[in-house]
Amino acid sequence: MKPLFYCLIACLALSILLIACTGAPNSSKMPTVTATVNLSERATIEPAKQLQEPATTLPQPARKQSHLSPLLKMSTKRAAHTATLLPDGSVLIAGGFRSEGTSEIPIASAEIYDPETKVFTPTGAMNEERSGHTATLLANNLVLITGGWGLNGRSSTAELYDPHTGKFRYAASMAWPRASMTATLLKNGRVLIAGGDSASNKPQLVAEIYDPETNQFSRGGTLNHGRSAHTATLLNDGAVLLIGGRPRQDNSRVLSSAEIYDSVSGEFRLTGSTNMARYKHAAVLLQDGNVLVLGGADQRDWTGKYSSAEIYDVSTGKFGQIANLHNERFKLADAAVLLANGDVFVGGGNRQIEIFDAQSQHFVLAESIDDAYYFSVATLLQDGTVLITGGYDANIQPSEKAWIYSYS
């Protein structure tokens, strides 16, 4: 009996010791047990799950590593010019306009940028003064110059630049005068000339095709909507996507419509519309075959600038909105280019350069230049850097300034 009694005493002492060490439960700190449960509230309130699933897009990437070269200078101040990468890696800068008081005077001068010396050197002048024209490198290494604003209004003439002689010579003329149109090199080597302002202030509905083998323009189908200051992007299947623009010179309306040119049938068909009616915007073919559309403006022009962007999905024929640019910008159709890494350089229309990160579909801030240059031109060089030339400021003063943008 004694051993059992001592055992019971020991157990009782141990229990008292454990209670003293841990403390008795405090009823005032105990959670209140609810007799009923609202199943609908429990089904919708799941804090842990909400923290794990809030984002539908990737996080915004970090700022890109980039560098702007020391300021370069062209031999002539110009805006609304063209800059064409030649087979030897140099760049042909042609035309544009100079400022004289409040007037924009088209110019005929041209110059060559040498990436080895980083120097601009005058070359032969065009046969006519032009701004708002097009320049297209052909398979035969000649550069086709078409239309634009001349001293006597819109031009129907065309010229060919020969890099070997450094001279321009007249080509056949287009059937109609045009300015602010687009020229797209097709996969068959011909060039689609579409839209643009006509002599009657209405964009041309009828497109034209230039054939380098015959040096002739021919009728190229009829657009569903007349449009100028639009974009035209060659797709991977050989078709051309035309987006936005305005149907008249008076800026009364801007288009949200888009259409596809079939280079086989020679016909235009409507496709999905943009989420924002826009003109003086930019469009760039991405590595995945879709098209990035960014910036531009509505019919208010300077006071209607956009920071919005969207992507055209070639598989569905629809436009989807994406993250906005950091800055509003327009008059940048030739100032956005696809980089070798799949991202997109965005310049022009704002002093801040931005980079579209294709993976996250966000825009990242890069370097800044000294002013917002409108109708400047960005050209991707053979070494992967970007040459930025000309443009005009808010006072419509063209610039001779140029930069080289590099990135990592």
C-alpha positions in Angstrom: 0.0 0.0 0.0 2.8 2.5 0.8 4.4 2.3 -2.6 1.1 3.0 -4.3 0.3 5.9 -1.9 3.7 7.5 -2.6 3.2 7.1 -6.3 -0.2 8.9 -6.1 1.4 11.7 -4.1 4.1 12.1 -6.7 1.6 12.3 -9.6 -0.4 14.9 -7.8 2.7 17.0 -7.1 3.7 16.8 -10.8 0.3 18.0 -11.9 0.4 21.0 -9.6 3.9 21.8 -10.9 2.8 21.7 -14.5 -0.2 24.0 -13.8 2.0 26.5 -12.0 4.4 26.6 -14.9 2.0 26.9 -17.8 -0.7 28.9 -16.1 -4.4 28.2 -16.1 -6.5 29.1 -19.2 -7.7 32.8 -19.1 -11.3 32.7 -20.0 -11.2 36.4 -20.9 -8.7 35.6 -23.8 -10.5 32.6 -25.1 -12.3 33.1 -28.5 -16.0 33.2 -28.5 -17.6 30.2 -30.2 -20.4 31.2 -32.5 -23.2 28.8 -32.5 -24.1 29.4 -36.2 -21.8 29.9 -39.3 -22.7 32.0 -42.4 -21.5 29.7 -45.2 -21.7 32.4 -47.8 -19.3 34.7 -45.9 -16.9 31.8 -45.4 -17.0 31.1 -49.1 -16.0 34.6 -50.1 -13.6 35.6 -47.3 -10.4 33.7 -47.7 -7.6 36.1 -46.8 -4.7 33.7 -47.4 -6.0 32.8 -50.9 -6.6 36.5 -51.8 -3.0 37.3 -50.9 -1.7 34.6 -53.3 -4.0 35.4 -56.3 -4.4 39.2 -56.7 -2.2 39.8 -59.8 -3.3 38.8 -63.3 -0.1 40.3 -64.8 3.6 39.9 -64.1 5.2 42.5 -61.8 6.6 45.6 -63.5 10.2 45.0 -64.4 13.1 47.0 -63.2 14.5 50.0 -65.1 16.6 48.9 -68.1 20.3 49.5 -68.2 20.8 52.0 -71.1 23.0 54.7 -72.3 22.7 57.7 -74.6 25.8 58.7 -76.5 27.1 62.3 -76.4 25.2 64.6 -78.6 25.7 64.1 -82.4 24.6 66.6 -85.0 23.3 66.3 -88.5 24.4 68.7 -91.2 20.8 70.1 -91.5 17.9 70.7 -89.1 15.0 68.6 -90.1 11.7 67.0 -88.9 9.2 64.7 -90.7 12.1 63.2 -92.6 13.1 59.6 -93.3 16.0 57.5 -92.1 16.8 54.3 -94.0 19.3 51.7 -92.9 21.4 50.8 -96.0 23.0 47.4 -96.6 26.5 48.6 -95.6 25.2 49.7 -92.2 25.1 53.4 -92.9 21.8 55.4 -92.8 20.3 57.6 -95.5 18.6 60.7 -93.9 16.4 62.4 -96.5 14.1 65.4 -96.7 11.9 66.8 -93.9 11.1 70.4 -93.3 12.8 73.5 -91.9 11.1 76.3 -90.1 10.7 79.8 -91.5 8.7 82.0 -89.2 5.5 80.0 -88.7 5.9 78.1 -92.0 7.1 74.6 -92.5 9.3 74.6 -95.6 10.0 71.2 -97.2 13.7 70.5 -98.0 15.5 68.3 -100.6 18.8 67.8 -98.8 20.0 64.3 -97.8 22.9 63.0 -95.8 24.6 59.8 -94.8 25.3 58.7 -91.2 28.5 56.5 -90.9 28.3 54.3 -87.7 32.1 53.8 -87.8 32.9 57.5 -87.6 29.6 58.7 -86.1 29.6 61.5 -88.6 26.9 62.8 -90.9 28.0 63.7 -94.4 25.9 65.4 -97.1 25.0 63.3 -100.1 23.2 64.1 -103.3 19.9 66.0 -102.8 16.5 64.8 -103.9 15.1 66.1 -107.1 12.2 67.7 -105.1 11.7 69.1 -101.6 9.7 66.7 -99.5 8.4 66.2 -95.9 5.9 63.5 -94.7 7.1 61.3 -97.6 8.1 57.6 -97.4 11.4 55.8 -97.9 11.7 52.0 -98.6 14.8 49.9 -99.1 14.2 47.6 -102.0 15.6 44.2 -102.6 17.9 45.7 -105.3 19.4 48.0 -102.6 17.9 51.1 -104.1 15.8 53.3 -101.8 12.3 54.3 -103.1 11.1 57.7 -102.1 7.4 58.5 -102.6 5.1 61.5 -102.3 5.0 63.8 -99.3 4.5 67.5 -99.0 6.3 69.6 -101.6 6.6 73.3 -102.3 3.4 73.1 -104.3 1.4 70.8 -102.0 1.1 67.1 -102.0 3.3 65.2 -104.5 2.7 62.2 -106.7 6.3 61.8 -107.8 8.8 59.2 -106.7 12.6 58.9 -106.7 15.2 56.2 -106.3 18.4 56.7 -104.3 21.4 54.7 -105.4 23.9 54.1 -102.6 26.7 53.4 -105.1 26.4 56.8 -106.8 25.0 58.8 -103.9 22.4 60.3 -106.2 18.6 60.4 -106.6 16.9 59.9 -109.9 13.2 60.1 -110.8 11.2 56.9 -110.8 7.7 56.5 -112.3 5.0 58.7 -110.7 2.1 57.5 -108.6 -1.4 57.9 -110.0 -2.4 60.3 -107.2 -0.6 62.8 -105.0 -0.2 61.7 -101.4 1.3 62.8 -98.1 1.1 61.1 -94.6 0.6 57.8 -96.3 2.4 54.5 -95.6 4.8 52.4 -97.7 5.2 48.7 -96.9 7.8 46.4 -98.5 5.9 43.2 -99.3 7.4 39.7 -99.2 7.2 39.6 -103.0 9.5 42.6 -103.2 6.8 45.0 -104.3 5.8 48.1 -102.2 2.2 48.8 -101.0 1.4 52.5 -100.9 -1.8 53.0 -98.9 -3.8 56.0 -97.7 -2.5 59.5 -97.3 -3.9 62.9 -97.9 -5.0 63.8 -101.4 -5.3 67.2 -103.1 -8.9 67.4 -102.0 -8.1 67.0 -98.3 -9.5 63.4 -98.3 -7.3 60.4 -97.9 -7.0 58.2 -101.0 -9.1 55.1 -100.9 -7.3 53.4 -103.7 -3.9 51.9 -102.8 -1.0 51.5 -105.3 1.7 48.9 -105.8 5.2 49.7 -106.9 7.0 47.0 -108.9 10.8 47.4 -108.8 11.2 45.2 -111.9 9.1 47.4 -114.1 9.6 50.7 -112.2 5.8 51.2 -112.4 2.9 51.9 -110.0 -0.3 50.0 -110.5 -3.7 49.9 -108.7 -3.5 47.9 -105.5 -7.1 47.5 -104.2 -9.5 49.8 -102.3 -9.4 50.5 -98.6 -12.6 50.2 -96.6 -11.8 53.5 -95.0 -9.8 56.4 -96.2 -7.0 57.1 -93.7 -3.9 59.2 -93.2 -1.4 59.5 -90.4 -2.2 55.8 -89.8 0.2 52.9 -89.4 0.9 49.9 -91.7 2.7 46.8 -90.3 3.8 43.8 -92.3 2.7 40.6 -90.5 4.6 37.3 -90.5 2.1 35.7 -93.0 2.8 38.5 -95.6 -0.4 40.4 -94.9 -0.4 44.1 -93.9 -2.3 45.5 -90.9 -3.4 49.1 -91.2 -4.5 50.8 -88.0 -6.4 54.1 -87.2 -5.7 57.4 -88.9 -8.0 60.2 -89.8 -10.5 60.2 -92.7 -10.1 63.9 -93.5 -7.5 66.6 -93.2 -9.7 68.8 -91.0 -9.2 66.6 -87.9 -13.0 66.3 -87.4 -12.7 62.6 -86.6 -10.1 59.9 -85.9 -10.6 56.2 -86.8 -10.6 53.2 -84.5 -11.0 50.8 -87.4 -8.3 48.5 -88.7 -8.0 46.5 -91.9 -5.9 43.7 -93.4 -4.3 43.9 -96.9 -4.0 40.4 -98.5 -1.0 40.6 -100.8 -2.2 37.5 -102.7 -5.8 38.7 -103.5 -4.9 42.3 -103.5 -7.9 43.1 -101.3 -8.5 44.9 -98.0 -10.8 43.4 -95.3 -11.8 44.9 -92.0 -10.6 43.3 -88.8 -11.1 44.2 -85.1 -11.2 47.8 -84.0 -8.8 49.5 -81.5 -10.0 50.3 -78.0 -9.0 53.9 -78.6 -9.5 55.8 -81.8 -6.0 57.0 -82.6 -3.8 58.6 -85.2 -0.1 59.8 -85.3 0.6 56.7 -83.2 3.2 53.9 -83.6 2.8 50.2 -84.3 5.6 47.6 -84.0 5.6 43.9 -85.0 6.6 41.9 -81.9 8.7 38.7 -82.0 5.6 36.6 -81.2 3.9 37.9 -84.4 1.4 40.2 -82.6 1.5 44.0 -83.0 2.1 46.6 -80.3 0.1 49.8 -80.8 1.0 52.8 -78.6 0.4 56.5 -78.1 -1.2 58.8 -80.7 -4.0 61.2 -80.2 -7.7 61.7 -80.8 -9.2 64.5 -83.0 -8.0 67.2 -80.4 -4.4 66.5 -81.5 -2.1 68.3 -79.1 -4.6 68.3 -76.3 -5.8 64.7 -77.0 -2.5 62.8 -76.7 -2.5 59.3 -75.3 -0.5 57.3 -72.9 -2.5 54.1 -73.7 -1.3 51.0 -75.5 -2.8 47.9 -76.8 -1.8 44.7 -78.6 -3.3 43.2 -81.8 -3.6 39.4 -81.5 -3.2 38.0 -85.0 -4.8 34.7 -84.0 -8.1 36.3 -82.9 -8.0 39.6 -84.9 -8.8 41.6 -81.8 -7.1 44.3 -79.9 -6.5 44.0 -76.1 -5.5 46.8 -73.8 -2.2 46.6 -71.8 -0.4 48.7 -69.2 -0.1 52.4 -70.1 3.0 54.2 -71.1 4.5 56.4 -68.4 4.0 59.5 -70.6 1.6 60.8 -73.2 3.1 60.9 -76.7 2.2 61.3 -80.3 3.7 62.0 -83.7 6.0 59.1 -83.2 5.1 56.7 -86.0 8.8 56.3 -87.0 10.3 56.6 -83.5 9.5 53.1 -82.1 11.5 50.0 -83.1 11.9 46.4 -82.2 15.2 45.6 -80.4 17.2 42.5 -80.9 16.1 41.1 -77.5 12.4 41.4 -78.3 11.7 44.6 -76.4 10.6 47.8 -78.1 12.4 51.1 -78.0 9.9 54.0 -77.7 11.2 57.6 -78.4 9.6 60.7 -79.9 6.7 62.8 -78.7 8.2 63.0 -75.3 11.7 63.7 -73.9 11.6 60.5 -71.9 12.6 57.3 -73.6 10.6 54.2 -72.6 11.3 50.5 -73.3 8.4 48.1 -73.7 9.3 44.9 -71.9 7.7 42.2 -74.1 7.8 39.5 -71.3 5.9 41.5 -68.7 4.1 43.8 -71.2 5.0 46.9 -69.2 6.8 50.0 -70.2 10.1 50.8 -68.4 11.6 54.2 -68.0 15.0 54.7 -69.7 17.1 57.8 -70.5 15.8 61.3 -71.2 16.9 63.7 -73.9 16.8 67.5 -73.8 13.4 68.0 -75.3 10.3 66.3 -76.6 10.9 65.8 -80.4 7.9 65.2 -82.6 8.3 63.5 -86.0 11.7 62.3 -85.1 13.0 59.0 -86.5 14.6 56.0 -84.7 16.6 53.6 -86.8 17.9 50.2 -85.5 21.6 49.9 -86.6 23.4 46.7 -87.4 25.1 46.5 -84.0 21.8 46.6 -82.2 22.0 50.2 -81.1 19.4 52.9 -82.1 20.1 56.1 -84.0 17.7 58.9 -83.0 17.5 61.8 -85.5 15.8 65.2 -85.7 12.2 66.1 -85.0 10.7 69.4 -83.8 10.0 70.8 -80.4 6.7 72.3 -79.1 7.5 75.5 -80.9 7.7 73.6 -84.2 11.4 74.3 -84.5 13.2 71.4 -86.3 16.4 70.1 -84.8 19.8 68.8 -86.2 20.4 66.8 -83.0 21.0 63.1 -82.9 21.8 60.4 -80.3 22.8 56.8 -80.2 20.9 54.7 -77.7 22.4 51.4 -76.4 21.0 49.0 -73.8 21.7 45.8 -72.0 
